[in-house]
Amino acid sequence: MSDLINSFMAFIKPEPAPPPGMYHYIAPQEDPLNFRLHLRVEPDGGGILIVNAATILHLNETATEFAYHMVHGLPEEQVIQKITRRYKIAPEEARLDYRDLIARLHSLVETTDLDPVTILEFERQEPFSGDISAPYRLDCALTYRLPEGIPHELAPIARVTRELSTDEWKTILDKAWLAGIPHVIFTGGEPTLRPDLPELLAHAEKIEQVSGLLTTGLAFSEPAYLNQLLQTGLDHILFLLLPDKPQSWQALENVLAADIYAAVHLTLGASLGVPANDLLDRLAGMGVKAVSLSAATSDNLPAQELARAHAAAIGLDLVWNLPVPYSVANPVAEETGHAEQASAEGRAWMYIEPDGDVLPAQGVNQVLGNALTGSLKDLWKATR
């Protein structure tokens, strides 16, 4: 009998894995949640799921396969059949996992002010690991100009002699989305000095990219400008606090009152003015949920370590994988305690200067080519 079963099983084709690529889902009009999903399946079977062009989830192989079938509108029973055949698990176990994924996605859709990258303890692929098909993010330096009176410890690169036009930046955003890059961060310099920032944010929203802003935030002391950016589709803010400027604190209060995820960055050094722990306590008292820390020089690394410990003790989340100017010691390796920086730069993200030149990351002065004239995927592959 076993020979007969083996012969029969030989004719049953194994369930194929989801093919790598980008997939899109829009909820039907009758669905009260009215959400949309983008799924990028990687060659190794893992993936990233973009929820409402505002939150990015890194998924392991099983979760990616669940999401793939959901995006394609497959009925639950068929999803369960495919999963049980492929992974040899009990149908009820697969059903519970699938319904849990759907419930978590609904929670994401209904919750405001979410971290843009990792949420709700999904079982997920470790960020920056595996065989990825494109970077996760582009850091777009719109300008190297800064507001008057703001020192620039890292002087703008002398080779950058012009700024891209609005249409040129839109072309780069389009190329990024077509290359499978779901996340852009507008940085600088000070990106709010560009009058076309609202238009660029609106364009990123139109093509359904997740968009962030790294800013001193001084322009947000006037709530009307902040509201304008929120209306265009801005998803998250990394706020570079200037502790000695009352205008900066007022702007932060306005950001915290808005419906947007915001983290606060502090560069530890002589210019900070007051003890870092006092600043962290004040931020926590204002309602800040997340902070990013970097060191102005290597001499400030011990202070950075102490500040990290204090932030954890008072319940502040640590944001570690966003670009941070105005510092010498890059926050990524320091804040995680892992040696991920070398593998992540130019792999998980890339950096575009104001003239379109592409670098592996902010502060890594290796020009790979120009985003206007070259393929972003080809430039990215050159770093691997």
C-alpha positions as CSV (number, residue, x, y, z in Angstrom):
1,M,0.0,0.0,0.0
2,S,2.9,2.4,0.8
3,D,4.3,1.9,-2.7
4,L,0.9,2.8,-4.2
5,I,0.7,6.0,-2.0
6,N,4.2,7.0,-3.0
7,S,3.4,6.5,-6.7
8,F,0.3,8.6,-6.3
9,M,2.1,11.4,-4.4
10,A,4.8,11.5,-7.2
11,F,2.1,12.9,-9.5
12,I,1.1,15.7,-7.1
13,K,2.9,18.9,-7.9
14,P,4.3,20.7,-4.9
15,E,2.6,24.0,-4.1
16,P,4.7,26.8,-5.8
17,A,6.2,29.6,-3.8
18,P,4.9,33.1,-4.5
19,P,7.0,34.6,-7.4
20,P,9.1,37.6,-6.5
21,G,7.7,41.0,-7.5
22,M,5.4,43.8,-6.4
23,Y,1.6,43.2,-5.8
24,H,-1.2,45.6,-5.0
25,Y,-4.5,45.3,-3.3
26,I,-7.3,47.9,-2.8
27,A,-10.2,47.0,-0.4
28,P,-13.6,46.9,-2.0
29,Q,-15.8,50.0,-1.6
30,E,-18.1,48.2,0.8
31,D,-15.2,47.6,3.2
32,P,-15.5,50.2,6.0
33,L,-11.7,50.1,6.6
34,N,-11.0,51.3,3.0
35,F,-7.3,50.2,3.0
36,R,-4.7,49.4,0.4
37,L,-1.7,47.1,0.5
38,H,1.5,46.7,-1.5
39,L,3.5,43.5,-1.1
40,R,7.1,43.1,-2.3
41,V,8.0,39.4,-2.4
42,E,11.8,38.9,-2.2
43,P,13.7,36.1,-4.0
44,D,14.3,34.3,-0.7
45,G,10.6,34.1,0.1
46,G,10.5,36.9,2.7
47,G,8.8,40.2,1.9
48,I,7.7,43.6,2.9
49,L,4.1,44.6,3.2
50,I,3.1,48.3,2.9
51,V,-0.1,49.3,4.6
52,N,-1.9,52.4,3.3
53,A,1.4,53.7,2.0
54,A,2.3,54.6,5.6
55,T,3.6,51.6,7.4
56,I,6.1,49.0,6.3
57,L,6.2,45.5,7.7
58,H,9.1,43.1,7.3
59,L,7.6,39.6,6.9
60,N,9.1,36.1,7.1
61,E,8.4,33.5,4.5
62,T,5.2,32.1,5.9
63,A,3.7,35.6,6.6
64,T,4.7,36.7,3.1
65,E,2.8,33.8,1.6
66,F,-0.3,34.5,3.7
67,A,-0.1,38.2,2.5
68,Y,0.4,37.1,-1.1
69,H,-2.8,35.1,-1.2
70,M,-4.7,37.8,0.7
71,V,-3.6,40.4,-1.8
72,H,-4.8,38.2,-4.6
73,G,-8.3,37.9,-3.0
74,L,-8.0,34.1,-2.5
75,P,-10.9,32.7,-0.3
76,E,-9.8,31.6,3.1
77,E,-10.4,27.9,2.6
78,Q,-8.1,27.9,-0.5
79,V,-5.4,29.9,1.4
80,I,-5.5,27.2,4.2
81,Q,-5.3,24.4,1.7
82,K,-2.2,25.9,0.0
83,I,-0.5,26.7,3.2
84,T,-1.1,23.2,4.7
85,R,0.2,21.5,1.6
86,R,3.3,23.7,1.4
87,Y,4.3,23.7,5.0
88,K,2.8,20.4,6.3
89,I,1.0,22.0,9.2
90,A,-2.5,21.3,10.6
91,P,-5.3,23.2,8.9
92,E,-6.5,24.8,12.2
93,E,-3.0,26.1,13.0
94,A,-2.8,27.7,9.5
95,R,-6.3,29.1,9.9
96,L,-5.4,30.7,13.3
97,D,-2.2,32.2,11.9
98,Y,-4.0,33.6,8.8
99,R,-6.8,35.2,10.9
100,D,-4.2,36.6,13.3
101,L,-2.5,38.3,10.3
102,I,-5.7,39.8,9.1
103,A,-6.6,41.0,12.6
104,R,-3.2,42.7,13.0
105,L,-3.6,44.4,9.6
106,H,-7.0,45.7,10.6
107,S,-5.4,47.0,13.8
108,L,-2.8,48.8,11.8
109,V,-5.4,50.4,9.5
110,E,-7.4,51.6,12.5
111,T,-4.5,53.0,14.6
112,T,-3.0,56.4,14.1
113,D,0.5,57.7,14.8
114,L,2.3,54.4,13.9
115,D,6.0,53.8,13.7
116,P,6.6,53.7,9.9
117,V,8.6,50.5,9.8
118,T,7.9,47.8,12.5
119,I,4.6,47.5,14.4
120,L,2.6,45.1,16.6
121,E,5.3,42.4,17.0
122,F,4.6,40.7,13.7
123,E,6.7,37.6,13.2
124,R,8.9,39.1,10.6
125,Q,12.0,38.8,8.5
126,E,14.9,40.5,10.3
127,P,15.4,43.9,8.6
128,F,18.3,44.2,6.2
129,S,18.8,40.4,6.0
130,G,18.0,38.0,3.2
131,D,18.2,38.3,-0.5
132,I,16.4,41.6,-1.2
133,S,15.5,42.7,-4.7
134,A,15.9,46.5,-4.1
135,P,16.7,48.9,-1.3
136,Y,14.0,49.5,1.3
137,R,14.5,53.3,1.3
138,L,15.9,56.3,-0.5
139,D,17.2,59.3,1.6
140,C,16.7,62.4,-0.6
141,A,18.7,65.4,0.3
142,L,16.7,68.2,-1.3
143,T,19.1,70.9,-0.4
144,Y,22.3,71.5,1.7
145,R,21.0,74.9,2.8
146,L,20.2,75.5,6.4
147,P,18.2,78.1,8.3
148,E,20.1,81.2,9.3
149,G,22.0,80.7,12.6
150,I,22.1,76.9,12.4
151,P,25.7,75.6,12.4
152,H,26.6,72.8,10.0
153,E,29.3,70.6,11.6
154,L,29.3,68.6,8.3
155,A,30.0,71.1,5.6
156,P,28.1,70.5,2.3
157,I,30.2,68.7,-0.3
158,A,31.9,71.2,-2.6
159,R,31.1,69.1,-5.7
160,V,27.4,69.7,-5.3
161,T,26.9,72.9,-7.3
162,R,23.1,72.8,-8.0
163,E,19.8,71.6,-6.8
164,L,17.5,69.4,-8.8
165,S,14.2,70.9,-10.0
166,T,10.8,69.8,-8.8
167,D,10.2,67.8,-12.0
168,E,13.6,66.1,-11.7
169,W,12.9,65.0,-8.2
170,K,9.5,63.7,-9.3
171,T,11.3,61.7,-12.0
172,I,13.6,60.1,-9.3
173,L,10.6,59.3,-7.1
174,D,8.9,57.6,-10.0
175,K,12.0,55.6,-10.8
176,A,12.4,54.6,-7.2
177,W,8.8,53.2,-7.0
178,L,9.2,51.4,-10.3
179,A,12.4,49.8,-8.9
180,G,10.4,48.5,-5.9
181,I,11.7,51.1,-3.4
182,P,8.7,51.8,-1.1
183,H,10.1,54.4,1.3
184,V,11.6,57.9,0.8
185,I,12.9,60.3,3.4
186,F,13.3,64.0,2.5
187,T,16.3,65.4,4.3
188,G,19.1,68.0,3.7
189,G,20.3,70.5,4.8
190,E,16.9,71.7,5.8
191,P,14.2,70.3,3.4
192,T,11.5,72.8,4.5
193,L,13.6,75.5,2.8
194,R,12.5,74.1,-0.5
195,P,9.1,75.7,-1.5
196,D,8.2,72.6,-3.5
197,L,8.4,70.2,-0.5
198,P,4.6,70.0,-0.3
199,E,4.4,69.2,-4.0
200,L,7.0,66.5,-3.7
201,L,5.3,64.9,-0.7
202,A,2.0,65.0,-2.6
203,H,3.7,63.2,-5.5
204,A,5.1,60.5,-3.2
205,E,1.6,60.0,-1.9
206,K,0.2,59.8,-5.4
207,I,2.5,57.0,-6.3
208,E,1.8,55.4,-2.9
209,Q,5.3,55.7,-1.4
210,V,5.8,55.9,2.4
211,S,7.3,59.4,3.0
212,G,9.2,60.8,5.9
213,L,10.9,64.1,6.7
214,L,14.1,64.8,8.6
215,T,13.9,68.4,9.7
216,T,15.0,71.0,12.3
217,G,11.2,71.6,12.5
218,L,11.6,75.4,12.9
219,A,9.0,75.9,10.2
220,F,6.5,74.0,12.3
221,S,6.3,76.8,14.9
222,E,3.6,78.0,12.5
223,P,0.9,75.2,12.6
224,A,-0.5,76.1,9.2
225,Y,2.7,74.9,7.4
226,L,2.7,71.7,9.4
227,N,-0.9,71.1,8.5
228,Q,-0.2,71.7,4.8
229,L,2.5,69.0,4.8
230,L,0.1,66.6,6.7
231,Q,-2.6,67.2,4.1
232,T,-0.1,66.2,1.3
233,G,0.5,62.8,2.8
234,L,3.6,63.0,5.0
235,D,3.7,59.8,7.1
236,H,6.4,60.4,9.7
237,I,8.9,63.0,11.1
238,L,12.3,62.8,12.6
239,F,12.6,66.1,14.5
240,L,16.1,67.5,15.0
241,L,15.6,69.3,18.3
242,L,17.6,72.5,18.9
243,P,17.4,72.7,22.7
244,D,18.6,76.3,23.0
245,K,15.9,77.7,20.7
246,P,12.4,78.3,22.2
247,Q,11.1,78.2,18.6
248,S,12.2,74.6,18.3
249,W,10.3,73.6,21.5
250,Q,7.2,75.4,20.2
251,A,7.5,73.6,16.9
252,L,7.8,70.2,18.7
253,E,4.7,70.9,20.7
254,N,2.8,71.5,17.4
255,V,4.2,68.2,16.0
256,L,3.2,66.2,19.0
257,A,-0.4,67.6,18.8
258,A,-0.7,66.5,15.2
259,D,-1.8,63.1,13.9
260,I,1.6,61.8,12.8
261,Y,4.3,59.5,14.1
262,A,7.3,61.6,15.3
263,A,10.6,60.8,16.8
264,V,13.1,63.4,18.2
265,H,16.8,63.4,17.5
266,L,19.5,64.7,19.8
267,T,23.2,65.0,18.8
268,L,25.2,64.7,21.9
269,G,28.1,67.2,22.2
270,A,29.1,70.5,23.6
271,S,26.4,72.3,21.7
272,L,23.6,70.4,23.5
273,G,23.8,73.0,26.4
274,V,22.1,70.9,29.1
275,P,22.5,67.3,30.4
276,A,21.1,64.8,28.0
277,N,19.1,63.0,30.7
278,D,17.3,66.3,31.6
279,L,16.4,66.7,28.0
280,L,15.1,63.2,27.7
281,D,13.0,63.6,30.8
282,R,11.5,66.8,29.4
283,L,10.8,65.1,26.1
284,A,9.1,62.1,27.8
285,G,7.0,64.5,29.9
286,M,5.8,66.3,26.7
287,G,4.6,63.0,25.3
288,V,7.5,62.0,23.0
289,K,7.4,58.3,22.4
290,A,10.7,57.7,20.4
291,V,14.1,59.3,20.2
292,S,17.2,59.0,18.1
293,L,20.7,59.7,19.5
294,S,24.0,60.3,17.8
295,A,27.4,61.7,18.9
296,A,29.0,64.8,17.5
297,T,32.4,63.3,17.9
298,S,33.9,60.0,19.1
299,D,34.6,61.7,22.5
300,N,30.8,61.9,23.0
301,L,30.2,58.1,22.6
302,P,30.3,57.4,26.4
303,A,27.6,60.1,26.9
304,Q,25.6,58.6,24.1
305,E,25.7,55.2,25.8
306,L,24.5,56.7,29.1
307,A,21.7,58.6,27.3
308,R,20.6,55.3,25.6
309,A,20.3,53.6,28.9
310,H,18.4,56.5,30.4
311,A,16.0,56.6,27.4
312,A,15.3,52.9,27.9
313,A,14.7,53.4,31.6
314,I,12.1,56.1,31.1
315,G,10.3,54.1,28.4
316,L,11.4,55.9,25.3
317,D,11.8,53.8,22.1
318,L,15.0,54.2,20.3
319,V,14.9,54.9,16.5
320,W,18.2,53.7,15.0
321,N,17.8,53.3,11.2
322,L,17.0,56.7,9.9
323,P,19.5,59.2,8.4
324,V,20.9,61.7,10.8
325,P,23.1,64.7,9.8
326,Y,25.1,67.0,12.1
327,S,27.1,64.2,13.7
328,V,30.4,62.4,13.1
329,A,29.5,59.1,14.9
330,N,26.8,57.4,12.8
331,P,24.0,56.3,15.1
332,V,23.2,53.0,13.4
333,A,26.0,50.8,14.8
334,E,26.2,52.7,18.0
335,E,22.5,52.6,18.9
336,T,21.9,49.0,18.0
337,G,25.0,47.5,19.4
338,H,25.2,45.4,16.2
339,A,27.6,45.6,13.2
340,E,24.8,46.1,10.7
341,Q,26.0,49.4,9.3
342,A,28.4,48.1,6.8
343,S,25.9,45.7,5.3
344,A,23.0,48.1,5.4
345,E,24.6,51.1,3.8
346,G,24.0,50.9,0.0
347,R,22.0,47.8,0.5
348,A,19.0,48.5,2.6
349,W,19.0,52.2,1.7
350,M,20.8,54.7,-0.5
351,Y,21.3,58.5,-0.4
352,I,20.7,61.1,-3.1
353,E,22.4,64.4,-3.0
354,P,20.8,67.7,-4.0
355,D,22.2,67.4,-7.6
356,G,21.1,63.8,-8.0
357,D,24.4,62.0,-7.2
358,V,23.8,58.7,-5.5
359,L,25.9,57.7,-2.4
360,P,25.7,54.4,-0.4
361,A,24.5,56.4,2.6
362,Q,24.6,59.9,4.1
363,G,28.2,60.8,5.0
364,V,29.7,58.0,2.8
365,N,31.4,60.1,0.1
366,Q,31.5,57.5,-2.7
367,V,29.6,58.7,-5.8
368,L,27.9,55.7,-7.5
369,G,26.4,57.6,-10.3
370,N,23.5,60.0,-10.9
371,A,19.8,59.1,-10.2
372,L,18.6,61.1,-13.2
373,T,20.8,59.5,-15.8
374,G,21.3,56.0,-14.3
375,S,19.2,53.1,-13.2
376,L,18.6,53.1,-9.5
377,K,18.7,49.3,-9.4
378,D,22.0,49.2,-11.4
379,L,23.5,51.8,-9.0
380,W,22.3,49.8,-6.1
381,K,23.7,46.6,-7.4
382,A,27.1,48.3,-7.8
383,T,27.4,48.5,-4.0
384,R,26.7,44.8,-3.4
